[in-house]
């Protein structure tokens, strides 16, 4: 796994990690107030069959924070910048939380280069906060960052989450400057996730914890080719909370979607016969 940097559309430096040499890429997109280290274990697990990329969105991790306008489209352009830098023409986008809608916006920007989208504890629904709700959320973080952090983690994780993992997640989130966190939350306000998803003509899957209710049939009204699996007693970060099970579920989805090298070859052989 090597680390590299490229430049997004507005001059912000975007840091990313890369492993593998295959034509088809898995592009991992972290959630809000996190960073690409969430996906470090996925490089070792999948780089023998795929090119694996994970990036820090602007304002997160080692990427630049000098962005003037924040939003889903801007984050998606960070992803496209990394895909451009590595000449990625075949990608499965895998996004946790905020990374889910960012993956959708990326697919809208680069439709001919995305094969499928896999969400990680996201796409339980396409509800997003109103402008007023987003403003209230941002103000709460600006007023009391630590209290807001504890409240959010209480929503995202189970009470019996392994203490060391809990502290690791909390530390990573705490590294996000309050100005970036507030700008990110404000960008949610009025974002129409349902309208964006309705434009997608790709298969979408999701691997979720059980902290938030999943309504598969309601999501299929927006995205017909949708499927989900819910992991019991797992919270918002299944790739960190149960990595072996998560990797197995992800591999099954990649096989089902026929994007693994073996599946693609089998499909080609079948067509030729």
Secondary structure as GFF3:
##gff-version 3
##sequence-region A 1 273
A	DSSP	beta_strand	2	7	.	.	.	ID=ss1
A	DSSP	beta_strand	13	19	.	.	.	ID=ss2
A	DSSP	beta_strand	24	29	.	.	.	ID=ss3
A	DSSP	three_ten_helix	36	39	.	.	.	ID=ss4
A	DSSP	alpha_helix	40	46	.	.	.	ID=ss5
A	DSSP	beta_strand	51	55	.	.	.	ID=ss6
A	DSSP	alpha_helix	72	85	.	.	.	ID=ss7
A	DSSP	beta_strand	90	96	.	.	.	ID=ss8
A	DSSP	alpha_helix	98	109	.	.	.	ID=ss9
A	DSSP	three_ten_helix	111	113	.	.	.	ID=ss10
A	DSSP	beta_strand	114	120	.	.	.	ID=ss11
A	DSSP	alpha_helix	131	143	.	.	.	ID=ss12
A	DSSP	alpha_helix	145	156	.	.	.	ID=ss13
A	DSSP	alpha_helix	163	174	.	.	.	ID=ss14
A	DSSP	alpha_helix	178	188	.	.	.	ID=ss15
A	DSSP	alpha_helix	193	198	.	.	.	ID=ss16
A	DSSP	beta_strand	203	208	.	.	.	ID=ss17
A	DSSP	alpha_helix	216	220	.	.	.	ID=ss18
A	DSSP	beta_strand	226	230	.	.	.	ID=ss19
A	DSSP	alpha_helix	238	241	.	.	.	ID=ss20
A	DSSP	alpha_helix	243	256	.	.	.	ID=ss21
A	DSSP	alpha_helix	261	272	.	.	.	ID=ss22
###
